[in-house]
Amino acid sequence: MEIAICGKTNVGKSSFFKAATMIDVEISNRIFCTIKPNVGISYVTAPCPCNELKVKCNPINSQCINGIRLVPVKLWDVAGLIPGAHEGRGLGLEFLNDIIQADMLIHIVDASGTTDSEGQPTEGYDPSNDVKFLEEEIDFWFADVIKRHVEKIKDEKKAEGILAGLGIKDKHVKEVMEKIGLSNIKEFARELRKLSKPMLIAANKIDLPRSEENLKKMKKEFPHLTIIPCSAEAEITLRTAAKAGFIDYIAGGSFTIKKELNEKQKKALELIKTNILDKYGSTGVEDCLNKAVFDFMKYIAVYPVENEHKLSDKKGNILPDVFLMPPNSTALDLAFKVHTDIGEKFIGAIDARTGRKVGGDHILKHNDIIKILTR
């Protein structure tokens, strides 16, 4: 699946992207730092079956650290928005085009209130305004497309084709068409955005003054939204220290010191521990990704194997691969996910946990281990 990191300009989107991927991208305290989208691979975390089944896994395309499997997802760090983006202000059209491919949006908000609606430095700005404006900009954009094609779009089949250009699935078009119809285009666009581009809020810079106060205000004002306190800068610091071997750290948790640190390093880590980890449980970056994939999109992790008894591939690697699959995926869907040829030659599958043979329409569950049978 693909996740777009979005929001107004100069709120820490590229910092969040770097924190999640550890890809070096330009990070600057200026507006429109990102123009062309940064694209990279990050990871969500899930308990690996290796601990439960008491086996030592040998991942090939992912990692397993102390029984936690790191499962890859694709991230897009897209251009920042300013009000009027749907009319072409700033880099609005680039942003709106870039989110087409996204299954899910993570909206980065400057919880400290130190950037205004245009992304310029300020004091006392209410970040609740940003939550409203991003949703409205996408709604306006959707509505503009629908208005331009309103006669064609009344035909459901034509609607599917037109809106597919916005990365909207057929099922979402059908659901909104049945629920609302096209008599109110604004409402139609809003409902379509909610279904096709689900969004959670990352309240970034949570360790700065006024951030906690603003977080409480946002949660009160938007009780229907998932708002996660976050510090992308702290996550970058922790991952950098772990990469250098100074600490042990798995994203989303706490850290332990491995090497002797100088006073400056000790102070930096102590501030992160006191002001962020002890207070909120994590830096929030991994929480955002996990909630996006597992809670919002309801994806599941599935492990294909060639030997259902040894839980291995033909080379003996145990639990070598893991795939994220949409909800209600079948054994046949998994076969095609592994490889088109395997899907086309599919004749059945075996649930390695139960040893039971299943058909192509068998619905997969989270942490299933599946052997695919081919002719």
Sequence and secondary structure as in RCSB ss.txt:
>XXXX:A:sequence
MEIAICGKTNVGKSSFFKAATMIDVEISNRIFCTIKPNVGISYVTAPCPCNELKVKCNPINSQCINGIRLVPVKL
WDVAGLIPGAHEGRGLGLEFLNDIIQADMLIHIVDASGTTDSEGQPTEGYDPSNDVKFLEEEIDFWFADVIKRHV
EKIKDEKKAEGILAGLGIKDKHVKEVMEKIGLSNIKEFARELRKLSKPMLIAANKIDLPRSEENLKKMKKEFPHL
TIIPCSAEAEITLRTAAKAGFIDYIAGGSFTIKKELNEKQKKALELIKTNILDKYGSTGVEDCLNKAVFDFMKYI
AVYPVENEHKLSDKKGNILPDVFLMPPNSTALDLAFKVHTDIGEKFIGAIDARTGRKVGGDHILKHNDIIKILTR
>XXXX:A:secstr
 EEEEE BTTSSHHHHHHHHH       SSTT   S EEEEEEEEEE HHHHHT     SSSEEETTEEEEEEEE
EE   B TTGGGT TTHHHHHHHGGG SEEEEEEETT  B TTS B SS  THHHHHHHHHHHHHHHHHHHHHTH
HHHTSHHHHHHHHHTTT  HHHHHHHHHHT SSSHHHHHHHHHHHHS EEEEEE TTSTTHHHHHHHHHHH TTS
 EEE  HHHHHHHHHHHHTTSEEE TTS EEE S   HHHHHHHHHHIIIIIHHHSS SHHHHHHIIIIIIS  E
EEEEESBTTTTB TT  BS   EEE TT BHHHHHHHH HHHHHTEEEEEETTTTEEE TT B  TTEEEEEEE 
